[in-house]
Amino acid sequence: MIFKKICRPVILSLALFTFAFVFNSISFASDADKVEVVRDERGWKLLVNGKPYFVKGLEYSADTVGRRPEMNDWMWEDGNNNGKIDGPYDAWVDLDRDDFQDVDENPVGDFALLKAMGCNTVRIYHSENINKELLRDLYNTYGIRVIMGNYLGAYTLGSGADWRSGTDYTDELQKIKMRDSVRKMVREHKDEPYILMWMLGNENDVSGNEANSTKTNTNAPQNPEAFASFVNEICTMIKEMDPYHPVGVCNATTRFLKYYKEFAPEIDILGFNQYTGPFGFGVLWSRVKYEFDRPVLITEFGCDSWSTVKKREDEEYQAKYHTGAWRDIEQNSYWGKGHGNAIGGVIYCWLDKWWLIGSPKVQDTDLGAWRGPKQDGFFHDEWLGITSQGDGKQSPFKRRLKQVYYTYQEVLWANDIVNE
């Protein structure tokens, strides 16, 4: 019953919060803000219309148990045919964790839960099948901005490459297709008020199963100069189309820093997907500072809640892991005592994804486990969410807020580190 006691004031206040926020945050597509990164002797800052902005981000999706989703399906799904998108508006919180919707467990919606948690940014990996009206409401009603991404050939998306061969950054026809894909993204979203920045790729710097990566299917690891040169070309193209939002590239490692420095000086932000342990991100900050000085955004970080040793969920350890990671990000921000190049982080992920490994009807505990710096020595792909869908019934509406959700709401994101 402890969860019911903790949650209820938050849930009951969300409706009033949303009503008040709508009347104070209306923006229109023509009001796109100027976002930039700036550096001084203390370090790097991300600015929105001249004011510091620290990314408190999440990878958000609301996938249905039992089905493998297509790209950004969650933006359109109305499974109960009530005229509202399922996860964002109809999700409800199982406060007492009994897998039953009590009469007082009314729909509140994920977007309101994100706002109540302190989230200000979501990351979208690839700009296909986008519901712009939904993203406009995400910003206008809840004040949450979007990191809009393009895979730039990762998983062969955008390049038109054969899956077995993978994307080839020396192939002129594939590069034409990728340029067109990015150009389409920028043209469609550059004037929208929800856009915070552009993010290219997703771990294109590693091969399959390397650095705990899924198979990205590109030849970037074998042709780093070609990849870096192409990234620079794309950054230049984006800036010509949209001079008001910075451009980043998402990596799994720091191995491309020397190539970026030489061949891709137009990169504004370096993104890194990192699962390096409960005490932070080690030498990442110093390596970037001294090898290719750019602001750093942790584009993915997190920890699953499943314990192989305990054979059950260990939400306390998950919260502890997140606390160490976020404190390290803050420590290395402009306002911390570290290297001054962190501009925030993006949690992976909002909701446990049952479809990632094996059957989408089962939340696997053995399949999809990969070795990493965690208490039981393994990460479990389908348990990385900071919320869950309980027993999977009443998906995609039911939410169980894990302990880590409250850790962010009440401690880590309760106060803004930004100050002058």
N, C-alpha and C positions, 0 to 999 in steps of 0.2 A: 504493500500500500504506500510505500514511501514515494514512489514515482507519482502517484495520484496527488499526493500532498504537495510535491514540488511543482508539478506542472500546472495545476489548475489556475492559479492567478495569471500565468503567462497566457494560457489558451483563451481564457475568458476576456482578456484585455485586447486580443488581437483585432476583433471586429471594430472596436472603438478606435484603435490605432489606425486601422486602414481608412476609416471614414475621415479622420482628421488629416491624414497624410495626403489624400487625394486633393484636398482643397488648397494645399500648400506647395505641391510639387508638379503641377502640370507643366509639361514642356511639349514642344512640337518639333517635327522633323527638321524644320528650317533653323532650329536653335542649337545645332551641333556645337559642342564646346571645343575649345582648344586644349589639347592635352600635349604635354611635352616633358622631356627629362632634362634636368639641369644639374650641373656640378659646380661645387665650390670647394674650398679647402677642407670642409668637413666630410664631404661625400656627395652622393647622388640623391636627388628627390624627383618624384613624379608629381607634376603639377597639373591641375585641372583649372583652367581660367586663372592661373596664377596662384592657386591655393594648393598646399600639399595634400596629396592623396596617397594613402597606404592601402595596398590591395589586401582585403580580407575576403579571399575568394573560395569558391567551391566548384567542383565539377558537378553539374546538376543534370539529372535525368530521372524520369519516373517510369521505369520499365515494368511491364506486366509479367508476373510469374507465369511460366509455361510457354513463353513465346520469345523468339529471338527477334529483337527490334531491327528495323531499318533505320537509316540515318535520321536522327532527330524526330522519330515518330511521336515521341512524347508531346511534342508541340501541337499536335493535332487531335489526339485521341479523346473521344467523348464516349466512353464505354457505357455510361448509364443514360445517354441521350437526353441530358437535361440542359444542353446548350452551353456547358462550361467544360473547359479542358480538365481532364481527370486529376492528375497530380497537382498542378499549380493551384487549383481552386477547390477541389473536392476531397483532398486528403484529410483524414481525421486521425487524431492521436489516441492510441490505445493506452489510456492513462494508467489503468491498473493491470495491464499486461495479461488480460484473461482471454485474448483473442475473440472478444465479443464487443460490438459497438453498443455501449450503454446509452441510455436516453440523453445523458448530458455530454456525450462525446460527439459533438457536432462537427461537421466539416469546417476546417479553418484554412486549408490549402497550404501547399509547400512554400509558396512565395511569402506568405505571412510568417511562416515558421523561420524561413531564412532571415527575414528582416528582424524578427524578434531575437534571433541568435546573434546578430551583429554583422552578418554578411553584407558586403557592399558590391561584390563582383561575382559573376559566374563565367566560366570558360566554356566556349563552344568550339569543338575541335575542327569541324569542317562545315563550311557555309552552304550546305545543300538542304533542301526541304525546310527552309526557315519560315516560321510564322512571325512576320514582322509586327503584326498587331499585338501578339502576345509579348514580344520583347519590349514594345513600346509601353505596355502596361506594367511590365516588370520594372521599368525605370520610372514611369510617371507616377505610379501608385506606391511602389515600394523603395524607390531610390537606388535600385541595384543596376549596375552597369555591366557591359558585356565585353569580354575579350573574344574577338571574332577570329576564328582560325581557318587556315587552309592547309591540308596535309602536305601540299607541295610534293606529291608523288609517293608519300609513305602509303604502304598497303596498296600501291598502284593507283590510288585515287587521284584523279585530275590529270594523270599522265597518259592514260589509255594503254599502258603497258600490259603485256601478258603477265599473269600472276606468277608463273614459274620463272620467267626471266627477270621480272622486277623492273622498277623504274631505272632508266639509264640517263644520267645527267650529261652525257655526251651525245645523246640522240636529239637531233634538231626538231624532228616532228613531235616528240614527246614534250620538249621544252615549249613548243608553240602551244600545245594543249594546256600545259600548266600555266603559261602566261594568261591564256584566255580564261582559265578557271579563276585565277586570282583577280584579273581585271573585272570579271563579272561580280565577284564578291565585293570589291571596293566600290564599284559603280552602284550596287544595290544598297549599300549600307553606310557609305561615308557621311551622309548628311543626317543620319539618325542620331538622336540625342543619347541613345543607350550605348553607343560605341565608345569604349575606353582606349583600345589599342588593337593592332593586328598581330596575330601570332602565326608564324610559318612553320610547318612541319610538326612532327611529333616523334622524337628519338630517331630521326633519319641518320644519325651518326653511328648507329650500331646495327649489327646484323642480328639474325634470329637467335633468341635465347642468350644473347650477350648482355651482360649487366642486367640480368633478369628482364630482358626486353622481349616482347612478342616480336614476331617476324615482321619487320617493316618493309621488306622486299624492295630495297633500293641498292644501288651500287655506290652510294655516297661513301661508305667506309673504304672502298677500294679506290675511289676517285675524289678525295677530299677537296682538291683544288677546283675541280669542275663544279662540285656542289657549292662550295663557298662563293665561287664566281657567279654562279646562277642565283644564289641567294642575294648577292649584292645587286645584281641586275633587277631582281624582283623588288627589292627594297627601294631602289631608285624609281622604278615604275610607280610603285604605290605612292611615294612622296610627291611625284608629279601630279598624280590624280587627287591626292588628299594630303595637303601639307599640315593638317591639324591633328593628326593622330600618329603616335610613334609605331615603329615596326620592330617586332622581336622574332627570334628563331628559337625553337624548342629542342633541347638536347637531352641525352641521357648521361653524357660524360663531358669532361673538359678537353678531350683529345683534339677537338677542332679549333681550339682557341688560336693557335698560331696561324692556321689557315684563314680564319676570320680576320685576324689582324692584318694579314697581307692582302687578302683578296675580297674582303667584305666589310670595308670601313663604314658602309651606310647602315649597318645594323645599329639600332638604337638600344635594344634591350636583349639581354641573354636570358633565355628561359631554361630551366633544368628540372627534369622529373627526377626526384631523389627519394630513395628509401634507405637512408644510410644509418638509421639508428635513433634511439630515444634521446640522445644528447645533442642532436643537431646535425650539421652538414660539414663538419670538419674543415678541411683546407680549401673547400670550394671558394669561399669568399676571397681568400688571399690569392689563389691562383688566378681568378678573374682579374683582381685588382692589378696584379703585376704582369699578366700576360696579354690581356686585352681589356682595358679598363672601360667597362660598361656597367650600367645598373643591372642587378640580378633579380629576376622574379622566379621563385620556386613554383614551377608550373604544375607540379604534382608532388604531394607528399602525404604520408598517412600510415596507418597501421590497421590491420584487421583485428576483429574482436574474438576470433576463435583461438582456443588454446589446445594444441595437440596433446600436451601433458595432462591438462585437466579434463579433456574431452567434453568441453562445454565452453560457452562464451566467457571471456575474461575482460569485462568492460573497464575494470579499474586499470589494468595494464594499458589498454588502448588509450585511455585518457592520459595516463602518465606519459606515454610515448608522444602523443600530440603536444603535450605541455612542453616537453623538452625541445621538440622541433620548433614550435612557435616562438619560444623564448630565444632561441638561437637566431631566428629571423629578425626579431626585434633588436637583439643585441648588435646585429650587424647592419642595422638601418642607420639613416642619417642621424637619428636621435639616440642611438646606442653608443657603446664604448668599443665596438669592434671595427670592422673595415669600412663601414659607411656606404655599402653598395647594395643593400637589400631594399627592395621597394614593395615587398609583401610576399604572399604565398597563396597557393590554390590547393585546398584540401581535396584529396581523392579518397572517397567520393561521398555524395549525399546519401544514396540509398544502396543497400546490398544488391548486387546484380546476380541473380540466380542463373542467368543464361550464359555466363562467360565460359564455363567449363562443363562438359558433359551435357546431361539432360537439363533443359531449362525449367523442368518441373521439380528439380531437386537442388537444394543448397548444399553443394559438395564440401566435404571436410578433408578429403584426401586428394582427389583430383584438383589440379591447379595450385597445389602447394609448392612453393619455391623457397629455397634457402635464403635467409637474410638475417640481419642483425635485429632479432626479436627474442623475447624471453624463451620461447619454445624452439627457436631456431628456424621457424618457417612462417612465411606469409601465405595467406589463404585468399585467393582472388575473389571469391564470392562473399567475403565477410568484411570488406574494407569500408563499407558505409558507416557514416556516423548516425544513421537511422536504419531500421530494418522493417521488413514486412511481416514480422512474427512468423506464424506457421504457414504463410503464403496464401492463405485464404483471404478473400475480400481484397485481393490485389486488383488494381494498383492504388487503392485508397487508404488502406490501413498503414499507420506509422507507429513504430516503437522508437522513441527517442532514446538513444544510448547515453550512457554517462558522459561521454565526450561532448555531446551536444551541450549539456549544461556547463561543462568545463569552459567551453568557448563563451557561452552566453553570460555566465556569472563571473568569470575570471579573465580569460585570455582576451576576449573581445569586448569586455564590459566598458573599458576605457580606451580612448584613442591615444596612441603614443605621439601623434603629430602635435608638435608645438614649436613655437618660434622663440 
